[in-house]
């Protein structure tokens, strides 16, 4: 699996696997040629695949196959947010023709990896948004903290809480400074707050 940002000159080998008889087979750790292939070939750049080892494969694929000493190869594109950002390579030592079901399997694997990368990118966007929200709480004069509902552990406390207690209370048990019943946020809104000690 090769991956990189769409505008990078080369993609990095994220993961590789070989069967026991090919365990000494060394894939290139970083290869500009794969990035070039992904961008220059319509089939790969649109999230499809190309097969190397047939009569009609290009000089770039032939050169790539020579680098890793492959006789047959399938390159499946990985697209995230409508941009090709990598490829999954399936290679064989011996010349062969890939069956339709094998090509379908290769594409399924590429789609799984594509889905993981898509969720990972969206998750980092979500984390950045959450961090911005938490940073906004620091500008509030009111005391704000977020706790784990089960354990009562404080996950976040704004600066007003730090000023009130004279220390960072993140990680503390909220039951130490808040009497029962503690405030609980539900879909209906914030439930009644108990008296603060």
Buried (B, 14 or more C-beta within 10 A) or exposed (E): BBBBEBEBEBBBBEEEEEEEEEEEBEBBEBBEBBBBBBBEBEEBBEBBBBBBBEEEBEEBBEEBBEBBEBEBBBBBBBBBEEEBBBBBBBBBBEEEEBEEEEBEBBBEBBBEBBEEBBEEEEEEEEEEEEEEEBEEBBEEEEBBBBBEEEEBBBEBBBBBBBEBEEEEBBEBBBEEBBEEEBEEEEEEEEEEEEEEE
